[in-house]
């Protein structure tokens, strides 16, 4: 059996090692599922390319001191987690290194300061989830849960340690409920969203409820204290079904903000971390009472409304008119609409002239999706060439992809003249390889 020294983890939490060339130099890279840095492992290759191989782990010849026993009995089969075998503090350290490596190799930049990581509870944190539903005729069971690793099959999950305990305990009763429904073959997924006092479940149904289904759904809702929604087409078709009187919201108590949302809206998965993230981001932004602030990719106003409690004016921009209308409704509900306005723009096609038209803003908050904010950063680079006085003094960039953050950081530093003052990770998704991060860019007074 071939053995391999594992040197690092990749973005998918696979152990990375190198085969040796005949002269003893590092050769082809091998990615080993389940292996950790510092370990010596046997491996079985299942995919081979000229420059790399992918493998499963065989014998564990030398074990890392940071390896722990996974809490979940489904770990290794279920694709919901990839790092339960690594001590939680070490998970955060690995993610910090991934961020720094991306900044160096992709953006060609280095942060002047590494910020203390943001982290919180490591279990029961997932307040949003999309659970797949499959009626497996060969086994005579209905499965409800996440997909298996690298598979279209649904994992046979009886519990889930990253879902809140009341949801984990509900997985088996959900199976029984769906088995009893007439629409068992027309119910591909359940969207879960938890607010401060409401647990909502959105049934994606491909045909109307049949005889007796409504009675069973209502009895389940009463017993387990959940609110059913029905979704017949795209996300916008989701409507509350029973009980219809409850409404979802989350709180940002440090800013006195109550944020209503629908279960199909994008909101942060981890409410505890989101509160800390918003507070840290606004602290780093350093907003003064006389300043104008621009919040790009504002969504429902997760950052916009807290900023409004501190600034003279805040403008939120988002690509969806429906979202900006909802964000304005949220501002009104919180009594913040006099200092808050929203606009709908395609931020993936924004130009320097668009920022000229918006006028001077003292600070930017940027919170893009995984694709990042390249057009925004390029526009700021262009703006620095002919209207530097319109550039914001500080930018706080919240990222869900270290690769696109690194790319955009390179543009802000090398083209727009900013300094990457601080950067650090946010452990929004413990036990997964997902890396959320935050960076602070300052504009020097003189170039």
C-alpha positions as CSV (number, residue, x, y, z in Angstrom):
1,X,0.0,0.0,0.0
2,X,1.3,3.4,-0.9
3,X,1.5,6.0,1.9
4,X,1.4,9.8,1.7
5,X,2.5,12.6,4.0
6,X,-0.4,15.1,4.3
7,X,0.8,18.7,4.3
8,X,-2.4,20.8,4.2
9,X,-6.1,20.9,3.5
10,X,-7.7,22.2,0.3
11,X,-10.9,24.2,-0.1
12,X,-13.0,21.0,0.1
13,X,-11.3,19.9,3.3
14,X,-9.4,17.1,1.6
15,X,-5.9,16.3,2.8
16,X,-3.2,17.4,0.3
17,X,0.1,15.5,-0.2
18,X,2.6,14.9,-3.0
19,X,4.0,11.8,-4.5
20,X,7.7,11.7,-4.7
21,X,9.6,11.8,-8.0
22,X,12.5,9.4,-8.5
23,X,14.9,12.1,-7.4
24,X,13.0,12.6,-4.1
25,X,11.4,15.9,-5.2
26,X,7.7,16.6,-4.7
27,X,5.7,15.2,-7.6
28,X,2.0,14.8,-8.5
29,X,-0.4,16.2,-5.9
30,X,-2.9,13.8,-4.3
31,X,-6.1,14.9,-2.6
32,X,-7.2,12.4,0.1
33,X,-10.7,12.5,1.5
34,X,-10.7,12.5,5.3
35,X,-7.0,13.0,5.8
36,X,-5.6,15.8,8.0
37,X,-2.3,17.8,7.9
38,X,0.5,16.1,9.7
39,X,-0.8,12.6,9.1
40,X,0.7,9.7,7.2
41,X,-2.0,7.8,5.4
42,X,-2.6,5.0,3.0
43,X,-4.7,5.9,0.0
44,X,-6.7,4.4,-2.7
45,X,-7.0,6.5,-5.9
46,X,-10.4,6.7,-7.5
47,X,-9.6,9.5,-10.1
48,X,-6.4,10.0,-11.8
49,X,-5.3,13.0,-14.0
50,X,-1.9,13.9,-15.4
51,X,-1.1,16.5,-12.7
52,X,-3.2,15.2,-9.7
53,X,-5.1,12.3,-8.2
54,X,-8.1,12.1,-5.9
55,X,-8.2,9.3,-3.4
56,X,-10.0,7.9,-0.4
57,X,-8.0,7.2,2.8
58,X,-6.9,3.7,3.7
59,X,-4.8,3.0,6.7
60,X,-4.1,5.8,9.2
61,X,-0.3,5.2,9.7
62,X,0.3,8.4,11.8
63,X,-2.6,10.3,13.3
64,X,-2.8,14.1,13.8
65,X,-3.1,15.3,17.4
66,X,-6.0,17.4,16.2
67,X,-8.1,14.5,14.9
68,X,-11.3,13.9,17.0
69,X,-14.2,11.5,16.9
70,X,-17.1,13.0,14.8
71,X,-20.2,13.7,16.8
72,X,-22.6,12.8,14.0
73,X,-23.1,9.0,13.2
74,X,-23.7,10.0,9.5
75,X,-20.4,11.9,9.1
76,X,-18.5,10.6,6.1
77,X,-21.6,9.6,4.2
78,X,-23.8,12.8,4.5
79,X,-22.5,15.7,2.5
80,X,-23.6,18.3,5.0
81,X,-20.3,18.4,6.9
82,X,-16.7,17.8,5.9
83,X,-14.6,18.7,9.0
84,X,-16.2,17.0,12.0
85,X,-13.0,14.9,12.4
86,X,-11.0,18.1,13.0
87,X,-10.9,19.9,16.4
88,X,-13.1,23.1,16.0
89,X,-10.3,25.6,16.9
90,X,-8.1,23.9,14.3
91,X,-10.9,24.2,11.7
92,X,-10.9,28.0,12.2
93,X,-7.1,28.1,11.9
94,X,-7.3,26.1,8.6
95,X,-9.8,28.6,7.2
96,X,-7.7,31.5,8.2
97,X,-4.7,30.0,6.4
98,X,-6.9,29.4,3.3
99,X,-7.9,33.1,3.3
100,X,-4.3,34.2,3.6
101,X,-3.2,31.8,0.9
102,X,-5.9,33.1,-1.5
103,X,-5.0,36.7,-0.8
104,X,-1.3,36.0,-1.5
105,X,-1.7,33.8,-4.5
106,X,-4.8,35.2,-6.3
107,X,-4.8,38.8,-5.2
108,X,-1.0,39.3,-4.7
109,X,-1.8,41.2,-1.5
110,X,-1.2,40.7,2.2
111,X,-3.2,42.1,5.1
112,X,-1.4,44.5,7.4
113,X,-3.3,42.9,10.3
114,X,-5.0,39.5,10.8
115,X,-8.2,40.0,12.7
116,X,-9.3,37.7,15.5
117,X,-11.7,35.1,14.0
118,X,-15.4,35.4,14.7
119,X,-16.8,32.1,15.9
120,X,-19.6,30.8,18.2
121,X,-21.6,27.6,18.9
122,X,-20.4,24.7,16.8
123,X,-23.5,22.6,17.0
124,X,-27.2,23.2,16.4
125,X,-26.4,26.5,14.6
126,X,-28.0,25.9,11.2
127,X,-31.2,28.0,11.1
128,X,-31.7,27.7,7.4
129,X,-31.5,24.5,5.3
130,X,-32.8,22.9,2.2
131,X,-33.7,19.3,2.9
132,X,-34.2,16.9,0.0
133,X,-37.0,14.4,0.0
134,X,-36.9,11.0,-1.8
135,X,-39.3,8.1,-1.7
136,X,-36.9,5.1,-2.1
137,X,-39.1,2.3,-3.4
138,X,-36.4,-0.4,-3.3
139,X,-35.9,0.2,0.5
140,X,-39.5,1.0,1.2
141,X,-38.6,4.3,3.0
142,X,-38.8,8.0,2.6
143,X,-35.5,9.9,3.2
144,X,-35.4,13.5,4.4
145,X,-32.1,15.3,4.6
146,X,-28.9,16.4,2.9
147,X,-27.4,14.7,-0.1
148,X,-24.7,12.1,0.3
149,X,-21.1,13.3,-0.4
150,X,-20.5,13.7,-4.1
151,X,-23.8,12.0,-4.9
152,X,-27.4,12.8,-6.0
153,X,-28.7,10.3,-3.4
154,X,-30.2,11.6,-0.2
155,X,-28.4,10.5,3.0
156,X,-30.2,8.2,5.3
157,X,-30.2,10.7,8.2
158,X,-32.0,9.9,11.4
159,X,-30.5,12.9,13.3
160,X,-28.4,16.0,12.4
161,X,-26.0,17.7,14.8
162,X,-25.7,21.0,13.0
163,X,-29.5,21.5,12.8
164,X,-31.2,22.9,16.0
165,X,-32.1,20.0,18.3
166,X,-35.9,20.4,17.8
167,X,-35.4,20.0,14.0
168,X,-33.0,17.0,14.4
169,X,-35.6,15.3,16.5
170,X,-38.2,16.0,13.8
171,X,-36.4,14.2,10.9
172,X,-37.9,10.8,11.6
173,X,-41.5,12.2,12.3
174,X,-41.2,14.1,9.0
175,X,-40.4,10.8,7.2
176,X,-43.6,9.3,8.7
177,X,-45.7,12.3,7.8
178,X,-44.5,12.4,4.1
179,X,-45.0,8.6,3.8
180,X,-48.6,9.1,4.7
181,X,-49.3,11.9,2.2
182,X,-51.0,11.4,-1.2
183,X,-48.4,13.7,-2.8
184,X,-45.4,11.5,-1.6
185,X,-44.1,11.4,-5.2
186,X,-44.5,15.1,-5.8
187,X,-42.7,16.6,-2.8
188,X,-39.0,16.9,-3.7
189,X,-37.7,19.2,-1.0
190,X,-38.5,21.1,2.3
191,X,-37.0,24.5,2.9
192,X,-36.3,25.2,6.6
193,X,-36.2,28.7,8.1
194,X,-36.2,29.5,11.8
195,X,-36.9,33.0,13.2
196,X,-37.0,34.2,16.8
197,X,-40.2,32.4,17.6
198,X,-41.3,30.6,14.5
199,X,-40.0,27.5,12.7
200,X,-41.2,27.6,9.1
201,X,-41.1,24.7,6.7
202,X,-41.8,25.2,3.0
203,X,-43.1,22.2,1.1
204,X,-42.1,22.3,-2.5
205,X,-45.2,20.5,-4.0
206,X,-45.5,19.6,-7.7
207,X,-49.3,18.9,-7.4
208,X,-52.1,20.0,-5.2
209,X,-52.7,18.4,-1.8
210,X,-54.9,15.3,-1.9
211,X,-57.7,14.1,0.3
212,X,-56.8,14.2,4.0
213,X,-53.3,15.7,3.4
214,X,-54.4,19.0,5.0
215,X,-55.6,17.3,8.2
216,X,-52.3,15.5,8.6
217,X,-50.2,18.7,7.9
218,X,-52.2,20.7,10.4
219,X,-52.0,18.0,13.1
220,X,-48.2,17.8,12.6
221,X,-47.8,21.6,12.8
222,X,-49.8,21.7,16.0
223,X,-47.8,18.8,17.6
224,X,-44.3,20.0,16.6
225,X,-45.0,23.8,16.7
226,X,-44.1,24.5,13.1
227,X,-45.6,26.7,10.4
228,X,-46.2,25.2,7.0
229,X,-45.7,27.1,3.7
230,X,-46.6,25.7,0.3
231,X,-44.5,26.4,-2.8
232,X,-46.0,25.4,-6.1
233,X,-43.4,27.0,-8.5
234,X,-40.4,29.3,-8.0
235,X,-39.4,30.7,-4.6
236,X,-41.7,33.7,-5.1
237,X,-44.8,31.4,-5.2
238,X,-44.3,30.3,-1.5
239,X,-47.2,31.3,0.7
240,X,-48.1,30.6,4.3
241,X,-50.5,27.7,4.7
242,X,-50.9,26.8,8.4
243,X,-51.0,28.6,10.8
244,X,-51.1,31.7,8.7
245,X,-51.0,34.2,11.6
246,X,-47.3,33.7,12.5
247,X,-44.5,35.7,10.9
248,X,-40.7,35.2,10.7
249,X,-38.2,37.7,11.9
250,X,-34.8,37.9,13.5
251,X,-33.3,40.5,15.8
252,X,-30.2,42.6,15.9
253,X,-30.7,43.8,19.5
254,X,-27.5,45.8,19.6
255,X,-29.0,48.2,17.1
256,X,-32.7,47.8,18.1
257,X,-33.5,46.3,14.7
258,X,-36.2,43.7,14.0
259,X,-35.9,42.1,10.5
260,X,-38.9,40.4,9.0
261,X,-38.2,37.8,6.3
262,X,-39.8,35.1,4.3
263,X,-38.5,31.5,4.5
264,X,-37.4,31.6,0.9
265,X,-35.4,34.9,1.4
266,X,-31.6,34.8,1.7
267,X,-30.7,35.3,5.3
268,X,-27.6,34.2,7.2
269,X,-27.7,30.5,8.2
270,X,-26.2,31.2,11.7
271,X,-28.1,33.9,13.6
272,X,-25.6,34.0,16.5
273,X,-22.7,34.7,14.2
274,X,-24.8,37.1,12.1
275,X,-25.3,39.3,15.2
276,X,-21.6,39.3,15.9
277,X,-20.7,39.8,12.2
278,X,-23.0,42.9,11.9
279,X,-21.6,44.4,15.1
280,X,-18.0,43.8,14.1
281,X,-18.5,45.1,10.5
282,X,-20.1,48.3,11.7
283,X,-17.4,48.7,14.3
284,X,-14.7,48.4,11.6
285,X,-16.6,50.7,9.3
286,X,-16.4,53.4,11.9
287,X,-19.4,55.4,10.8
288,X,-19.8,58.9,12.0
289,X,-23.1,60.7,12.5
290,X,-22.4,63.2,9.7
291,X,-21.5,60.6,7.1
292,X,-23.1,59.1,4.0
293,X,-22.7,55.3,3.6
294,X,-23.3,53.0,0.6
295,X,-24.3,49.4,1.2
296,X,-23.8,47.3,-1.9
297,X,-25.6,44.0,-2.3
298,X,-27.8,45.1,0.6
299,X,-30.5,42.3,0.4
300,X,-33.2,42.9,3.0
301,X,-31.1,45.4,4.8
302,X,-29.1,43.2,7.2
303,X,-26.3,45.8,7.3
304,X,-28.3,48.8,5.9
305,X,-30.7,49.2,8.8
306,X,-28.0,49.0,11.6
307,X,-25.9,51.5,9.6
308,X,-28.9,53.8,9.6
309,X,-28.9,54.0,13.4
310,X,-25.4,55.5,13.2
311,X,-25.0,57.5,9.9
312,X,-26.5,60.7,8.5
313,X,-27.7,58.8,5.4
314,X,-27.4,55.2,4.1
315,X,-28.2,54.0,0.6
316,X,-28.7,50.3,-0.1
317,X,-28.3,48.9,-3.6
318,X,-29.4,45.5,-4.7
319,X,-30.1,43.8,-8.1
320,X,-33.7,42.8,-7.3
321,X,-36.5,45.3,-7.2
322,X,-38.5,43.0,-5.0
323,X,-35.7,42.9,-2.5
324,X,-35.2,46.7,-2.4
325,X,-38.9,47.2,-1.9
326,X,-38.9,44.7,1.0
327,X,-35.8,46.4,2.4
328,X,-37.6,49.7,2.4
329,X,-40.6,48.1,4.1
330,X,-38.2,46.9,6.8
331,X,-36.7,50.3,7.2
332,X,-40.2,51.8,7.7
333,X,-41.1,49.1,10.2
334,X,-38.0,50.1,12.2
335,X,-38.6,53.8,11.9
336,X,-35.4,54.3,9.9
337,X,-36.8,55.2,6.5
338,X,-36.0,59.0,6.8
339,X,-32.3,58.2,6.7
340,X,-32.5,55.2,4.4
341,X,-33.1,54.8,0.7
342,X,-32.8,51.9,-1.7
343,X,-32.1,51.5,-5.4
344,X,-32.1,48.6,-7.8
345,X,-29.0,48.3,-10.0
346,X,-27.1,45.4,-11.6
347,X,-23.9,45.6,-9.6
348,X,-22.2,43.1,-11.9
349,X,-22.3,45.7,-14.7
350,X,-21.7,48.9,-12.7
351,X,-19.3,51.6,-14.1
352,X,-17.4,54.4,-12.6
353,X,-19.9,56.9,-14.0
354,X,-22.6,55.2,-11.9
355,X,-20.7,56.1,-8.7
356,X,-20.2,59.7,-10.0
357,X,-24.0,60.0,-10.4
358,X,-24.5,58.7,-6.9
359,X,-22.2,61.4,-5.4
360,X,-19.7,61.2,-2.6
361,X,-20.0,58.5,0.1
362,X,-17.7,58.4,3.0
363,X,-17.8,54.6,3.5
364,X,-18.8,51.5,1.6
365,X,-20.1,48.2,3.0
366,X,-19.9,45.4,0.3
367,X,-21.5,42.0,0.9
368,X,-21.7,40.2,-2.4
369,X,-22.6,36.6,-3.3
370,X,-20.0,34.0,-4.2
371,X,-19.3,35.7,-7.5
372,X,-17.8,38.7,-5.6
373,X,-17.8,42.4,-6.6
374,X,-15.3,42.6,-9.4
375,X,-17.3,45.2,-11.4
376,X,-17.6,47.4,-8.3
377,X,-13.9,47.2,-7.6
378,X,-13.0,47.8,-11.2
379,X,-15.3,50.9,-11.2
380,X,-13.5,52.2,-8.1
381,X,-10.2,51.6,-9.9
382,X,-11.4,53.7,-12.8
383,X,-12.8,56.4,-10.5
384,X,-9.4,56.7,-8.9
385,X,-8.0,57.9,-12.2
386,X,-10.2,60.9,-12.7
387,X,-12.3,61.6,-9.6
388,X,-10.3,60.3,-6.6
389,X,-12.2,62.7,-4.3
390,X,-15.3,60.5,-4.8
391,X,-13.7,57.4,-3.4
392,X,-14.8,56.2,0.0
393,X,-12.2,56.5,2.8
394,X,-13.0,53.0,4.0
395,X,-14.5,49.9,2.6
396,X,-15.6,46.9,4.7
397,X,-16.0,43.8,2.4
398,X,-17.9,40.8,3.8
399,X,-17.2,37.7,1.7
400,X,-18.5,34.1,1.3
401,X,-15.7,33.2,-1.1
402,X,-12.0,33.7,-0.2
403,X,-11.1,33.3,-3.9
404,X,-13.3,36.2,-5.2
405,X,-12.4,38.3,-2.2
406,X,-8.7,37.8,-3.0
407,X,-9.3,38.7,-6.7
408,X,-11.3,41.9,-5.7
409,X,-8.7,42.8,-3.1
410,X,-6.0,42.8,-5.8
411,X,-8.1,45.2,-7.8
412,X,-8.7,47.6,-4.9
413,X,-5.1,47.6,-3.8
414,X,-3.3,47.5,-7.1
415,X,-5.7,49.6,-9.3
416,X,-7.7,51.8,-6.9
417,X,-4.9,52.5,-4.5
418,X,-6.4,51.1,-1.3
419,X,-4.5,49.5,1.5
420,X,-5.7,46.1,2.8
421,X,-5.6,47.1,6.5
422,X,-7.3,44.0,8.1
423,X,-8.7,40.6,7.2
424,X,-10.0,37.6,9.1
425,X,-12.4,34.7,8.9
426,X,-15.9,34.3,10.1
427,X,-16.8,30.7,11.1
428,X,-20.4,31.0,9.9
429,X,-20.5,27.2,9.0
430,X,-18.6,25.1,11.6
431,X,-17.6,21.6,10.5
432,X,-17.9,22.6,6.8
433,X,-15.2,23.8,4.4
434,X,-17.1,27.0,3.7
435,X,-15.0,30.1,4.4
436,X,-16.7,33.3,5.3
437,X,-14.4,36.3,5.8
438,X,-14.2,40.0,6.2
439,X,-11.6,42.6,5.0
440,X,-11.0,46.3,5.6
441,X,-9.6,48.6,2.9
442,X,-8.4,52.1,3.7
443,X,-7.6,54.9,1.3
444,X,-4.3,56.6,2.1
445,X,-4.5,60.4,2.4
446,X,-1.8,60.6,-0.3
447,X,-1.0,58.2,-3.0
